[in-house]
Amino acid sequence: MEALNQHLFLLLNAPPDPPAGLLMLARFLADDVVVLVAALVAALWVWGRQDGRAVLVGAGCALLTAALVNSAIGALWHHPRPFMIGLGHQLIPHAADSSFPSDHATFMWTIGISLLLRGSWQRLGWGMMAFGMGVAWARIYLGVHFPLDMAGALLVSATASLLVIPVRPIVDGVLTPAIVRLYEGAVRLLHLPAALFPLDRK
């Protein structure tokens, strides 16, 4: 399996002097997309429909579960990144920590699968899945992950998202109202402008 993993990596990894446009795209997908998605989620919370907040809280619960699983895997089994064993070409800096599974891909796919399973924002969910594929390709192309790191990320994302489904009544009826109250209390306490942080949306 490891031989196949390394073979697929070498097929997808960038050459030592890749085209400038492709390198720019890969760097954008590898790092910036996750930041933009986080900003989008925040915008949906602040300005999106109110009944969508439970969806976002559920996705957040799935993300937390996935992050805990990834941390446990990394602590129990250290898998070196390609550049740590002198394989391929590394074109972005990265800490020499365990590669499996990919946190970036996990982030993208957990949100996407959560939205799809919930039946809300379906186009956004599919968009997250598609961009997650882009993130996965980019991080292999740039030499900081193996293909099996992405397969592991997809498995963790799906598992974490499915685990949230049985506790949906708690997420919707208890957790979401509590978080909304905290958020709205903070907005009022800080006297944030109503035009930017509306509290009376339907």
Sine and cosine of phi, psi and omega as CSV:
sin_phi,cos_phi,sin_psi,cos_psi,sin_omega,cos_omega
0.00,0.00,-0.65,0.76,-0.01,-1.00
-0.92,0.39,-0.58,0.82,0.04,-1.00
-0.90,0.44,-0.67,0.75,0.06,-1.00
-0.90,0.43,-0.66,0.75,0.02,-1.00
-0.85,0.53,-0.72,0.69,-0.02,-1.00
-0.94,0.34,-0.59,0.80,0.02,-1.00
-0.90,0.44,-0.72,0.70,0.02,-1.00
-0.90,0.43,-0.61,0.79,0.04,-1.00
-0.86,0.51,-0.73,0.68,-0.03,-1.00
-0.90,0.43,-0.49,0.87,0.06,-1.00
-0.94,0.35,-0.55,0.84,-0.09,-1.00
-0.99,-0.14,-0.34,0.94,-0.05,-1.00
-0.93,0.37,0.53,-0.85,-0.04,-1.00
-0.93,0.37,0.45,-0.89,0.16,-0.99
-0.95,0.33,0.18,-0.98,-0.03,-1.00
-0.89,0.46,-0.44,0.90,-0.01,-1.00
-0.75,-0.66,0.97,0.26,-0.09,-1.00
-0.96,0.28,0.32,-0.95,0.08,-1.00
-0.85,0.53,0.64,-0.77,-0.10,-1.00
-0.87,0.49,-0.65,0.76,-0.02,-1.00
-0.91,0.42,-0.67,0.74,0.00,-1.00
-0.93,0.37,-0.60,0.80,0.03,-1.00
-0.91,0.42,-0.65,0.76,0.03,-1.00
-0.90,0.44,-0.68,0.73,0.03,-1.00
-0.88,0.47,-0.71,0.71,-0.02,-1.00
-0.89,0.46,-0.66,0.75,0.01,-1.00
-0.91,0.40,-0.61,0.79,0.05,-1.00
-0.89,0.45,-0.74,0.68,-0.01,-1.00
-0.92,0.38,-0.59,0.81,-0.09,-1.00
-0.94,0.35,-0.57,0.82,-0.12,-0.99
-0.83,-0.56,-0.70,0.71,-0.18,-0.98
-0.97,0.23,-0.53,0.85,-0.05,-1.00
-0.87,0.49,-0.65,0.76,-0.01,-1.00
-0.88,0.47,-0.65,0.76,0.03,-1.00
-0.90,0.43,-0.68,0.73,0.01,-1.00
-0.90,0.43,-0.62,0.79,0.03,-1.00
-0.92,0.40,-0.66,0.75,0.05,-1.00
-0.87,0.49,-0.65,0.76,0.05,-1.00
-0.91,0.40,-0.62,0.78,0.03,-1.00
-0.90,0.44,-0.68,0.73,0.03,-1.00
-0.88,0.48,-0.68,0.74,0.04,-1.00
-0.89,0.47,-0.65,0.76,0.02,-1.00
-0.91,0.42,-0.63,0.77,0.05,-1.00
-0.90,0.44,-0.60,0.80,0.03,-1.00
-0.91,0.42,-0.70,0.72,-0.09,-1.00
-0.98,0.21,-0.70,0.72,-0.15,-0.99
-0.91,-0.41,-0.15,0.99,0.00,-1.00
-0.97,0.22,0.00,-1.00,-0.02,-1.00
-0.92,0.39,0.54,-0.84,-0.08,-1.00
-0.89,0.46,-0.62,0.78,-0.03,-1.00
-0.95,0.32,-0.13,0.99,0.07,-1.00
-0.99,0.13,-0.20,0.98,-0.04,-1.00
-0.92,0.40,-0.58,0.82,0.05,-1.00
-0.89,0.46,-0.58,0.82,0.04,-1.00
-0.89,0.45,-0.69,0.73,-0.01,-1.00
-0.93,0.37,-0.62,0.79,0.05,-1.00
-0.90,0.43,-0.66,0.75,0.05,-1.00
-0.88,0.48,-0.67,0.74,0.05,-1.00
-0.90,0.44,-0.61,0.80,0.05,-1.00
-0.90,0.44,-0.64,0.77,0.06,-1.00
-0.89,0.45,-0.66,0.75,0.04,-1.00
-0.90,0.43,-0.64,0.76,0.03,-1.00
-0.89,0.45,-0.67,0.74,0.02,-1.00
-0.89,0.45,-0.68,0.73,0.04,-1.00
-0.88,0.48,-0.71,0.70,-0.01,-1.00
-0.89,0.45,-0.65,0.76,0.01,-1.00
-0.90,0.44,-0.64,0.77,0.03,-1.00
-0.91,0.42,-0.66,0.75,0.03,-1.00
-0.90,0.44,-0.72,0.70,0.02,-1.00
-0.87,0.50,-0.67,0.74,0.01,-1.00
-0.90,0.44,-0.66,0.75,0.01,-1.00
-0.90,0.43,-0.68,0.73,0.01,-1.00
-0.88,0.47,-0.71,0.70,0.00,-1.00
-0.89,0.46,-0.57,0.82,0.01,-1.00
-0.96,0.28,-0.56,0.83,-0.07,-1.00
-1.00,0.04,-0.46,0.89,-0.06,-1.00
-0.61,-0.80,0.94,-0.34,-0.01,-1.00
-1.00,0.00,0.88,-0.47,0.07,-1.00
-0.92,-0.40,0.88,-0.48,-0.06,-1.00
-0.92,0.40,0.51,-0.86,0.10,-1.00
-0.97,0.24,0.32,-0.95,-0.06,-1.00
-0.81,0.59,-0.70,0.71,-0.05,-1.00
-0.92,0.38,-0.34,0.94,0.01,-1.00
-0.96,0.28,-0.34,0.94,0.04,-1.00
-0.92,-0.40,0.24,0.97,0.06,-1.00
0.95,0.31,0.47,0.88,-0.05,-1.00
-0.97,-0.23,0.77,-0.64,0.10,-0.99
0.95,0.32,-0.40,-0.92,-0.07,-1.00
-0.82,-0.57,0.80,-0.60,0.04,-1.00
-0.99,-0.14,0.86,-0.51,-0.10,-1.00
-0.90,-0.43,0.02,1.00,0.16,-0.99
-0.69,-0.72,0.48,-0.88,0.02,-1.00
-0.95,0.30,0.51,-0.86,0.06,-1.00
-0.34,-0.94,0.57,-0.82,0.07,-1.00
-0.89,0.45,0.51,-0.86,-0.01,-1.00
-1.00,0.07,0.90,0.44,0.03,-1.00
-0.93,-0.36,-0.10,-1.00,-0.07,-1.00
-0.92,0.39,0.62,-0.79,-0.09,-1.00
-1.00,-0.01,-0.37,0.93,-0.19,-0.98
-0.96,-0.29,0.76,-0.65,-0.21,0.98
-1.00,0.04,0.04,-1.00,-0.01,-1.00
-0.97,0.23,0.85,-0.53,0.03,-1.00
-0.93,0.37,-0.62,0.78,-0.03,-1.00
-0.89,0.45,-0.74,0.67,0.02,-1.00
-0.92,0.40,-0.61,0.79,0.04,-1.00
-0.86,0.51,-0.69,0.72,0.02,-1.00
-0.85,0.53,-0.77,0.64,-0.05,-1.00
-0.90,0.44,-0.76,0.65,-0.11,-0.99
-0.96,0.28,-0.49,0.87,0.04,-1.00
-0.92,0.40,-0.69,0.73,0.06,-1.00
-0.89,0.45,-0.73,0.69,-0.02,-1.00
-0.86,0.50,-0.75,0.67,-0.01,-1.00
-0.92,0.40,-0.63,0.78,0.02,-1.00
-0.87,0.50,-0.70,0.72,0.01,-1.00
-0.91,0.41,-0.66,0.76,-0.02,-1.00
-0.93,0.37,-0.66,0.75,0.01,-1.00
-0.92,0.39,-0.53,0.85,-0.01,-1.00
-0.98,0.20,-0.36,0.93,-0.03,-1.00
0.98,0.19,0.32,0.95,0.00,-1.00
-0.90,-0.44,0.58,-0.81,0.03,-1.00
0.76,0.65,0.81,0.59,-0.08,-1.00
-0.86,0.51,-0.68,0.74,0.01,-1.00
-0.89,0.46,-0.64,0.77,0.04,-1.00
-0.91,0.42,-0.64,0.77,0.03,-1.00
-0.87,0.50,-0.73,0.69,0.03,-1.00
-0.91,0.41,-0.58,0.82,0.06,-1.00
-0.89,0.46,-0.66,0.75,0.05,-1.00
-0.88,0.47,-0.66,0.75,0.01,-1.00
-0.89,0.45,-0.67,0.74,-0.01,-1.00
-0.92,0.40,-0.72,0.69,0.03,-1.00
-0.91,0.41,-0.52,0.85,0.08,-1.00
-0.87,0.49,-0.62,0.78,0.09,-1.00
-0.89,0.46,-0.65,0.76,0.05,-1.00
-0.89,0.45,-0.68,0.73,0.04,-1.00
-0.88,0.48,-0.70,0.71,0.00,-1.00
-0.87,0.50,-0.75,0.67,0.03,-1.00
-0.86,0.51,-0.72,0.69,-0.10,-0.99
-0.89,0.46,-0.65,0.76,-0.07,-1.00
-0.96,0.26,-0.42,0.91,0.16,-0.99
-0.97,0.25,-0.72,0.69,-0.02,-1.00
-0.83,0.55,-0.63,0.78,-0.06,-1.00
-1.00,0.06,-0.02,1.00,0.20,-0.98
1.00,0.03,0.35,0.94,-0.02,-1.00
-0.93,-0.38,-0.04,1.00,0.02,-1.00
-0.57,-0.82,0.38,-0.93,0.12,-0.99
-0.99,-0.14,0.36,-0.93,0.08,-1.00
-0.84,0.54,-0.64,0.77,-0.02,-1.00
-0.93,0.37,-0.36,0.93,0.12,-0.99
-0.89,0.46,-0.56,0.83,-0.01,-1.00
-0.98,0.22,-0.61,0.80,0.08,-1.00
-0.89,0.46,-0.65,0.76,0.06,-1.00
-0.90,0.44,-0.64,0.77,0.02,-1.00
-0.89,0.46,-0.67,0.75,0.01,-1.00
-0.90,0.43,-0.65,0.76,0.01,-1.00
-0.91,0.42,-0.70,0.71,0.03,-1.00
-0.89,0.45,-0.68,0.73,-0.01,-1.00
-0.87,0.48,-0.72,0.69,0.00,-1.00
-0.91,0.42,-0.68,0.73,-0.01,-1.00
-0.90,0.44,-0.73,0.68,-0.01,-1.00
-0.89,0.46,-0.65,0.76,0.00,-1.00
-0.92,0.40,-0.63,0.77,0.02,-1.00
-0.93,0.37,-0.55,0.84,-0.01,-1.00
-0.92,0.40,-0.40,0.91,-0.02,-1.00
-0.98,0.21,-0.42,0.91,-0.09,-1.00
-0.84,0.54,-0.73,0.68,-0.03,-1.00
-0.90,0.44,-0.41,0.91,-0.02,-1.00
-0.98,-0.18,0.29,0.96,-0.01,-1.00
-0.84,0.55,-0.65,0.76,0.03,-1.00
-0.85,0.52,-0.59,0.81,0.03,-1.00
-0.95,0.33,-0.66,0.75,0.02,-1.00
-0.88,0.48,-0.72,0.70,-0.07,-1.00
-0.97,0.26,-0.67,0.75,-0.16,-0.99
-1.00,-0.05,-0.36,0.93,-0.08,-1.00
-0.86,-0.51,-0.84,0.55,-0.12,-0.99
-0.93,0.37,-0.74,0.67,-0.04,-1.00
-0.88,0.47,-0.75,0.66,0.04,-1.00
-0.85,0.53,-0.60,0.80,0.01,-1.00
-0.91,0.41,-0.69,0.73,0.01,-1.00
-0.92,0.38,-0.65,0.76,0.04,-1.00
-0.87,0.49,-0.68,0.73,0.02,-1.00
-0.88,0.47,-0.68,0.74,0.03,-1.00
-0.89,0.46,-0.69,0.72,0.00,-1.00
-0.89,0.45,-0.76,0.65,-0.04,-1.00
-0.91,0.41,-0.58,0.81,0.07,-1.00
-0.89,0.45,-0.64,0.77,0.02,-1.00
-0.92,0.40,-0.64,0.77,0.03,-1.00
-0.87,0.49,-0.70,0.72,0.00,-1.00
-0.93,0.36,-0.67,0.74,-0.03,-1.00
-0.89,0.46,-0.63,0.78,-0.03,-1.00
-1.00,0.06,-0.06,1.00,0.00,-1.00
0.82,0.57,0.69,0.73,0.03,-1.00
-0.94,0.34,0.58,-0.82,-0.08,-1.00
-0.89,0.46,0.74,-0.67,-0.03,-1.00
-0.89,0.45,-0.48,0.88,0.00,-1.00
-0.91,0.42,-0.52,0.85,-0.01,-1.00
-0.99,-0.11,-0.44,0.90,-0.04,-1.00
-0.77,-0.64,0.94,0.35,-0.05,-1.00
-0.92,0.39,0.62,-0.78,-0.02,-1.00
-0.92,-0.40,-0.07,1.00,-0.09,-1.00
-0.91,-0.40,0.50,0.87,0.01,-1.00
-0.96,0.28,0.44,-0.90,0.06,-1.00
-0.95,-0.31,0.00,0.00,0.00,0.00
